[in-house]
Amino acid sequence: MEPGGEREQQQRELRRQAAEYYQRHEVPQRLEEALNATYPLRPADLYGHLANYFSKYSKPPVICKLVGKKVLDGVGRPTLEVEVFCTVKNNEKRICSTVIPSHADIFENALPEASDADEKERNDSIKTALEWVNESVNAILKDMQPTDQCKIDKLLGEYFTKKVEEEEERKKTEKQEQETEISIPTCVSSSPAAVQAGKKKASKIGMKTSVAEKPIPPMEPIEPPFCGSIAIAGISLAVAKTGATVNHTPLYLHIAWLKHDQDLPKEMTLPRPMVTLLSCGKSSPGKVKLMKEVMLIPPTGLTVKQGIERILDIQKEMMWLLEPACKAPPVLKRISHLGCLTTGFDTLEQPLVLVQTACRNIGLELGIDVYVAINCAAHELMDYTKGKYETLTGTLKSPEELVDMYVDLINKYPFIIALVDPLRKEDCQQWNNICNVLGSKCYLIAENASKIISNLVINQNIQVPKCSGLIVQYTNQTTVTDLIELTRILDGQRHITTLGSPDGESSDDSLVDLVQQNILNLLILLKKQNLMHFLQQSRARCFPSLSSHHWLRARTLLSQDSTLHLT
């Protein structure tokens, strides 16, 4: 065969294959439909119209890679950012990212040794999380659709369980090796004098040890976060944001769609904002240690904009009242890590009287026009050597006495409608007592008693104190599916279910979407550092707070529709 004939035959074969390819994908029919639908419209941008027309026939985006990065949170501590890249119409495209705050049980006034140990653990956890995101989990989720949230979260849960089992097996092997070494007989003798000295020393220490007047339940051991577990929460939320983005849907509607089995609820409602004005906690300069946060809540019947404006008017008046006192000792102007003013008081009544005075000066009445909530953070005040809470400097109270003090405080100031962590989670009997006495007068919310969401979902029999509501945290190995499942479990229970996040928030506003779409009864606790000058002494809260970034976004949403009412 001549070269020209061979080339012609190859071209005919290519044309045949092309025709079969286009026929198999119905291209001629789609082109005819597109042209017939386009001509009557005569769009100004013809090819833009055709691109939009054919886009509905393109394959759905799939995950092509995950990228983990080490970033800093709002207080300068390392945390994890997860970016999701998808293959969209044959092109790799960065869809979104999310930053998850890492969980830590370190108090603001912790010892340097504890802070250093926490920093080391945090860095190790972020390093492990980066390996998970950029390597193993990256390969697991490749080519999966980001809208398959349940399937992806199931894979993440299985991956985490496997890592936990591997770590337990490693520790078990290590323990067996240590026991083997110890079982080897050694010829070490102890002199009678040394033994006798040891006995005397123990006796001497025992004589000096003070005994509590009444034994208190010991503090439950803190369950440390599993190294690298923050990757699970970060990936799950990043996938949820990606699914919302590719569906051109706000994240809060996307999660509501997931929760309600792809059927959106008939109505959405915004929560009441809550603002922290003062911090009189353990690290404050005055004698009062019990009031870590003094917060305000607007009443129902107002629009969100009206409620926020009312609280800000009170804040401004309080700043004017505090100004003379702040001019003397500079320490009184210190801003706490929560973003609010840390001011010293000598009695529990003083901060409440200050709020009363500020309200009265602008024509408002506490208990009618605005309400008060107090974060007691009692778990930070226990003196375990004496078995009592240090409510004021030098003033100690037993758990029973603390309950009586709360009863007197609520009876004297009935405008207090919520107490957060009024007791340690270990004081179960006192939780029962305070709920029986004050349960009908104010909300009693347990934050420190809350557990990791995934643990609550797995074991629904976990014991928590009797209370009006719980604060759960989205962090570590929690997934969006875990969060949705927990709300299903808690739906129908007469509890305030509050979503909380650790201190040191970033500018990521994903958690705001969780509260906007009513996933947790429209109540959210976001402990965040405020960077706005206008909110340096108070943080706007959706039960209880929003950071400056979230606050700006909330204000933008509210400016678009100021008729939404508080619930």
C-alpha positions in Angstrom: 0.0 0.0 0.0 1.2 3.4 -0.9 2.2 5.8 2.0 -0.7 8.2 1.0 -3.3 5.4 1.1 -2.1 4.2 4.5 -2.3 7.8 5.9 -5.9 8.2 4.5 -6.9 4.8 6.1 -5.6 6.0 9.5 -7.6 9.2 9.2 -10.7 7.3 8.3 -10.2 5.1 11.4 -9.7 8.1 13.6 -12.9 9.7 12.3 -14.8 6.5 12.9 -13.4 6.3 16.5 -14.2 10.0 17.1 -17.8 9.5 15.8 -18.3 6.5 18.1 -16.8 8.4 21.0 -19.1 11.4 20.5 -22.2 9.2 19.8 -21.5 7.3 23.0 -21.5 10.6 25.0 -24.5 12.0 23.1 -22.6 15.0 21.9 -24.5 15.5 18.6 -27.8 15.5 20.5 -26.5 17.8 23.2 -25.1 20.3 20.6 -28.4 20.3 18.8 -30.3 20.9 22.0 -27.9 23.7 23.0 -28.2 25.5 19.7 -32.0 25.2 19.6 -32.2 26.6 23.2 -29.7 29.4 22.6 -30.9 31.0 19.4 -34.2 32.3 20.7 -32.4 33.9 23.6 -29.6 35.5 21.5 -27.4 36.1 24.6 -24.8 38.9 24.4 -22.1 36.5 25.6 -22.8 33.5 23.4 -19.9 31.3 24.4 -20.5 32.1 28.1 -24.1 31.0 27.7 -23.0 27.8 26.0 -20.3 27.2 28.7 -23.0 27.5 31.4 -25.4 25.3 29.4 -22.9 22.4 29.0 -21.6 22.7 32.6 -24.6 20.8 33.9 -23.4 17.8 31.9 -19.9 17.8 33.4 -18.7 15.3 36.0 -19.0 16.3 39.6 -15.8 17.6 41.2 -13.7 15.1 43.0 -11.0 15.5 45.6 -7.5 15.4 44.0 -5.4 16.3 47.0 -5.3 17.6 50.5 -2.7 20.1 51.7 -1.9 20.5 55.4 -0.1 23.6 56.7 1.1 24.7 60.1 -0.3 28.1 61.0 -0.7 30.2 64.2 -4.0 30.7 66.0 -5.3 33.9 67.6 -3.0 33.7 70.5 0.1 32.7 68.6 0.0 29.0 69.2 0.6 26.5 66.3 -2.5 24.8 64.8 -3.5 23.1 61.6 -4.9 24.5 58.3 -6.3 22.0 55.8 -6.7 23.0 52.1 -8.8 20.9 49.7 -8.1 20.8 46.0 -10.6 19.2 43.5 -10.6 18.2 39.9 -13.2 20.5 38.4 -13.9 20.2 34.6 -10.5 18.5 34.1 -8.6 21.2 36.0 -7.1 21.1 39.4 -8.6 23.9 41.6 -8.2 25.0 45.2 -11.7 25.0 46.6 -11.3 26.1 50.2 -9.5 25.7 53.5 -10.3 25.6 57.2 -8.3 26.2 60.4 -9.2 24.1 63.5 -8.1 25.3 66.9 -6.3 22.6 68.9 -7.7 21.6 72.2 -5.7 22.1 75.4 -6.7 22.0 79.1 -4.1 24.6 80.2 -5.4 27.5 82.2 -4.4 31.1 81.6 -2.4 31.3 84.8 -0.8 27.8 84.4 2.8 27.2 85.6 5.6 27.7 83.1 6.4 23.9 83.3 2.8 23.0 82.3 2.8 25.6 79.5 6.1 24.3 78.1 4.8 20.7 78.2 1.6 21.8 76.5 3.6 23.6 73.8 5.7 20.5 73.1 2.7 18.2 72.9 0.9 20.7 70.6 3.9 20.9 68.2 4.2 17.1 68.2 0.5 16.8 67.5 0.6 19.3 64.6 3.6 17.5 63.1 1.8 14.2 63.1 -1.4 15.8 61.8 0.5 17.2 58.9 1.8 13.8 58.0 -1.7 12.4 58.1 -3.1 15.1 55.9 -0.4 15.3 53.3 0.3 11.5 53.0 -2.0 8.7 54.2 -5.4 10.4 54.4 -4.6 12.3 51.1 -4.3 8.9 49.4 -7.5 7.6 51.0 -9.7 10.4 49.9 -8.3 10.9 46.4 -11.0 10.8 43.7 -13.9 10.9 46.2 -16.7 13.4 45.9 -16.6 16.1 48.6 -20.4 15.9 48.9 -20.2 12.3 50.2 -19.7 13.6 53.8 -20.9 10.5 55.6 -18.8 8.2 53.6 -15.7 10.4 54.0 -16.3 10.8 57.8 -16.6 7.0 58.1 -13.2 6.5 56.4 -11.7 9.2 58.7 -13.2 7.4 61.7 -11.8 4.1 60.6 -8.4 5.6 60.0 -8.3 7.2 63.4 -9.4 4.0 65.1 -6.6 2.1 63.3 -4.1 4.7 64.5 -5.3 4.4 68.1 -5.0 0.6 67.9 -1.5 0.8 66.5 -0.5 3.2 69.4 -2.1 0.9 72.0 -0.2 -2.1 70.5 3.0 -0.1 70.6 2.5 0.8 74.2 1.6 -2.8 75.1 4.8 -4.1 73.4 6.9 -1.4 75.1 5.3 -2.3 78.5 6.1 -6.0 78.0 9.7 -5.2 77.2 10.0 -3.1 80.3 8.4 -5.9 82.5 10.9 -8.4 81.0 13.8 -6.1 82.0 12.4 -5.7 85.5 11.9 -9.4 86.0 15.7 -10.0 85.6 17.0 -10.6 89.2 19.4 -7.9 90.5 21.7 -8.0 93.5 21.0 -4.7 95.1 21.0 -4.5 98.8 19.7 -1.8 101.1 21.2 -1.1 104.4 18.9 -1.2 107.5 19.9 2.3 108.3 18.7 3.5 104.9 15.4 1.7 105.3 14.9 3.1 108.7 15.7 6.6 107.5 13.1 6.2 104.8 10.5 5.2 107.3 11.3 8.2 109.4 11.1 10.5 106.4 7.7 9.2 105.4 6.4 9.6 109.0 7.7 13.1 109.1 5.9 14.0 105.8 2.7 12.4 107.0 2.8 14.6 110.2 2.9 17.8 108.1 0.2 16.7 105.6 -3.0 18.6 106.1 -6.3 16.7 105.9 -9.4 18.2 104.3 -12.3 18.7 106.7 -14.4 16.6 104.4 -13.2 14.4 101.6 -14.0 15.7 98.1 -14.2 13.6 95.0 -10.8 13.6 93.3 -10.4 15.3 90.0 -11.0 13.0 87.1 -7.8 12.4 85.0 -7.7 14.6 82.0 -7.8 12.6 78.8 -5.0 14.0 76.6 -5.8 14.6 72.9 -4.5 11.8 70.7 -1.4 13.0 68.9 -2.4 14.1 65.4 -6.2 13.8 66.0 -6.7 17.4 65.0 -6.3 16.3 61.4 -9.6 14.4 61.6 -11.6 17.4 62.6 -9.8 19.7 60.2 -10.3 17.4 57.2 -13.9 16.7 57.9 -14.9 20.4 58.2 -12.8 21.3 55.2 -14.6 18.6 53.2 -18.0 20.0 54.4 -16.9 23.5 53.2 -15.8 22.0 49.9 -19.1 20.2 49.4 -21.0 23.4 50.1 -18.8 25.4 47.7 -19.2 23.0 44.8 -22.9 22.9 45.3 -23.0 26.8 45.5 -24.6 26.6 48.9 -23.8 28.4 52.1 -22.1 26.0 54.6 -24.9 26.3 57.2 -27.5 25.2 54.6 -25.2 22.4 53.4 -24.9 21.0 57.0 -28.6 21.5 57.6 -29.2 19.5 54.4 -26.9 16.7 55.7 -28.6 16.7 59.1 -32.2 16.6 57.7 -31.5 13.9 55.1 -31.2 16.2 52.1 -34.4 18.0 53.1 -34.0 21.6 54.4 -35.9 22.7 57.4 -38.9 25.0 56.8 -37.5 27.9 58.8 -34.2 29.2 60.2 -33.8 31.4 63.3 -30.8 33.4 64.6 -29.7 33.0 68.2 -29.6 35.7 70.8 -26.1 37.3 71.0 -24.2 37.3 74.3 -21.5 39.7 75.2 -18.7 39.4 77.7 -18.0 42.7 79.4 -15.8 41.9 82.4 -13.4 39.2 83.5 -13.0 38.8 87.3 -11.5 35.3 87.3 -8.6 33.8 89.1 -6.0 35.9 87.3 -7.8 39.2 87.8 -6.1 41.8 90.0 -8.9 42.1 92.6 -10.1 39.7 95.3 -13.0 38.2 93.3 -12.0 35.0 91.6 -15.4 33.4 90.9 -16.6 35.5 87.9 -14.3 34.5 85.0 -16.8 36.2 82.6 -19.7 38.6 83.3 -21.9 38.5 80.2 -25.1 40.2 78.9 -28.0 38.7 77.0 -30.6 40.8 75.2 -34.3 39.9 75.7 -36.5 38.2 73.1 -38.7 40.4 70.8 -35.8 42.5 69.5 -34.1 42.2 66.1 -30.6 41.0 66.3 -29.3 44.4 65.4 -31.4 46.0 68.1 -30.1 43.5 70.7 -26.5 44.1 69.8 -26.8 47.9 69.8 -28.4 47.8 73.2 -25.5 45.7 74.7 -23.0 48.0 73.1 -24.7 51.0 74.7 -24.3 49.3 78.1 -20.7 48.5 77.3 -19.9 52.2 76.5 -21.5 53.4 79.7 -19.6 50.8 81.8 -16.3 52.1 80.2 -17.2 55.6 81.3 -18.0 54.4 84.8 -14.7 52.5 85.0 -12.6 55.3 83.5 -11.9 57.1 86.8 -10.9 53.9 88.5 -8.7 52.8 85.5 -6.6 56.0 85.6 -4.9 55.1 88.9 -3.5 51.5 88.7 -2.5 50.7 85.0 -3.0 47.0 85.7 -6.8 47.6 85.7 -6.7 48.3 82.0 -5.4 44.8 81.1 -7.2 42.9 78.5 -7.6 39.2 79.2 -6.9 36.4 76.7 -10.7 36.2 76.3 -10.6 39.7 74.8 -12.5 41.5 77.6 -11.5 44.0 80.3 -9.9 42.4 83.4 -10.9 44.6 86.3 -10.4 44.1 90.0 -13.3 43.8 92.5 -13.3 43.0 96.2 -16.9 41.5 96.5 -19.1 39.5 94.2 -21.7 42.2 94.3 -19.5 45.0 92.9 -19.4 43.9 89.2 -23.2 43.3 89.3 -23.8 46.7 90.8 -21.6 48.2 88.1 -23.8 46.6 85.4 -26.9 47.8 87.2 -25.6 51.3 87.4 -24.6 51.4 83.7 -28.1 50.1 82.7 -29.9 52.6 85.0 -27.9 55.5 83.5 -29.1 54.8 80.0 -32.7 54.0 81.1 -32.6 50.2 81.0 -33.6 47.7 83.7 -31.8 44.5 84.3 -34.1 41.5 84.2 -36.4 43.2 81.7 -34.4 45.0 79.1 -31.3 42.8 79.4 -30.1 39.8 81.4 -26.8 38.6 82.9 -24.9 35.3 82.7 -21.8 34.4 84.6 -19.1 31.9 83.7 -17.9 30.8 87.1 -15.2 28.4 86.0 -15.3 26.7 89.4 -12.9 23.9 88.3 -10.1 26.5 88.3 -10.8 27.6 91.9 -10.5 24.3 93.8 -7.8 24.1 96.4 -7.3 20.4 96.6 -5.1 20.6 99.7 -8.1 22.1 101.6 -10.9 20.6 99.7 -12.6 24.0 99.1 -13.2 26.6 96.4 -11.4 29.9 96.7 -14.2 32.3 95.6 -12.4 35.4 96.9 -8.7 35.8 97.9 -8.4 34.1 101.3 -12.1 33.0 101.3 -12.7 29.3 100.9 -16.0 27.5 100.6 -16.9 23.9 100.5 -19.1 22.6 97.6 -22.1 22.8 99.9 -21.4 26.3 101.0 -20.8 27.3 97.3 -24.3 26.1 96.4 -25.8 28.1 99.2 -23.8 31.2 98.0 -25.2 30.8 94.5 -28.8 30.5 95.9 -28.3 33.7 97.8 -26.8 35.4 94.8 -29.6 34.4 92.4 -32.3 35.4 95.0 -30.6 38.8 95.4 -30.0 39.4 91.7 -32.8 37.6 89.8 -31.6 39.1 86.5 -28.8 36.4 86.4 -30.3 33.8 84.1 -27.3 31.5 83.5 -24.4 30.1 85.4 -21.6 28.3 83.5 -19.6 25.8 85.4 -20.8 26.8 88.9 -19.2 23.6 90.3 -16.6 21.0 89.3 -17.9 18.1 87.2 -16.9 15.7 90.0 -19.3 17.3 92.6 -22.3 15.4 91.3 -24.3 15.6 94.5 -23.9 19.4 94.6 -25.0 19.6 90.9 -28.1 17.8 91.8 -28.7 20.1 94.8 -28.2 23.3 92.8 -30.4 22.1 89.9 -33.2 21.3 92.4 -33.0 24.7 94.0 -32.1 27.0 91.0 -33.1 24.9 88.0 -36.4 26.9 87.6 -34.7 30.3 88.0 -31.6 30.1 85.8 -29.7 27.9 83.3 -27.0 25.8 84.9 -24.6 24.9 82.1 -21.6 22.5 82.3 -18.7 23.4 80.1 -15.8 21.6 81.8 -18.0 18.6 82.3 -18.5 18.2 78.5 -16.9 15.4 76.6 -15.4 15.0 73.2 -18.3 14.8 70.7 -17.1 11.5 69.2 -17.0 9.9 72.6 -20.5 11.1 73.4 -21.7 9.6 70.2 -20.0 6.3 70.7 -20.9 5.9 74.4 -24.3 7.5 75.1 -24.1 6.3 78.7 -21.3 8.6 79.7 -22.1 10.2 83.0 -22.4 14.0 83.1 -23.6 16.1 85.9 -27.3 17.0 86.2 -27.6 20.4 84.5 -29.7 22.5 82.2 -27.3 22.2 79.3 -23.9 21.0 78.0 -21.1 22.6 76.0 -19.5 20.2 73.5 -16.4 21.0 71.5 -15.7 20.4 67.8 -12.0 19.5 67.8 -9.5 16.7 67.6 -11.1 13.4 66.2 -14.6 14.9 65.9 -16.2 14.8 62.4 -19.1 16.8 61.1 -21.1 13.6 61.0 -20.4 13.1 64.7 -21.7 16.5 65.4 -24.8 15.9 63.4 -25.4 12.6 65.1 -25.0 14.0 68.6 -27.6 16.7 67.8 -29.9 13.9 66.7 -29.3 12.1 70.0 -29.9 15.3 72.0 -32.9 16.5 70.1 -36.0 16.1 72.2 -34.0 16.4 75.5 -34.7 19.5 77.5 -31.1 20.7 77.4 -29.3 23.7 76.0 -26.7 22.1 73.8 -23.9 24.5 73.2 -21.0 24.2 70.7 -17.8 25.5 72.2 -14.3 25.9 70.8 -11.0 26.3 72.6 -9.3 29.7 73.1 -7.1 31.0 70.3 -9.5 31.1 67.4 -8.5 32.0 63.9 -10.3 34.0 61.2 -12.0 30.8 60.0 -15.7 31.4 60.3 -16.9 27.9 59.7 -18.2 27.4 63.3 -20.5 30.4 62.8 -22.3 28.4 60.1 -22.8 25.6 62.6 -24.8 27.9 64.8 -26.6 29.7 62.0 -28.2 26.5 60.6 -29.7 25.5 64.0 -27.6 22.4 64.3 -27.1 23.0 68.1 -30.4 24.8 69.1 -28.8 28.0 67.8 -26.5 28.2 70.8 -22.7 28.4 70.4 -19.8 29.1 72.6 -16.8 30.4 70.7 -14.0 31.5 73.0 -12.0 33.8 70.8 -9.5 36.6 71.1 -11.0 39.9 69.9 -8.8 42.2 67.8 -11.2 45.0 67.0 -10.7 48.2 68.9 -14.4 48.6 69.1 -14.7 45.2 70.8 -11.5 45.2 72.8 -13.4 45.2 76.1 -16.2 42.9 75.0 -16.8 40.1 72.6 -20.0 39.7 70.6 -21.4 36.2 71.3 -23.8 33.8 70.0 -24.1 32.1 73.3 -21.7 33.2 74.2 -19.1 34.7 71.7 -17.8 35.6 68.3 -14.4 36.7 67.4 -13.8 40.0 65.6 -13.8 38.2 62.2 -17.0 36.4 63.0 -18.4 39.6 64.4 -17.7 41.5 61.2 -19.4 38.7 59.2 -22.4 38.7 61.5 -22.7 42.4 61.2 -22.7 42.1 57.4 -25.4 39.5 57.5 -27.5 41.5 59.9 -27.2 44.7 57.8 -28.7 42.7 55.0 -31.8 41.8 57.0 -32.2 43.6 60.3 -35.8 42.2 60.8 -34.7 38.8 62.0 -35.7 38.4 65.6 -34.0 36.8 68.5 -35.0 33.4 69.9 
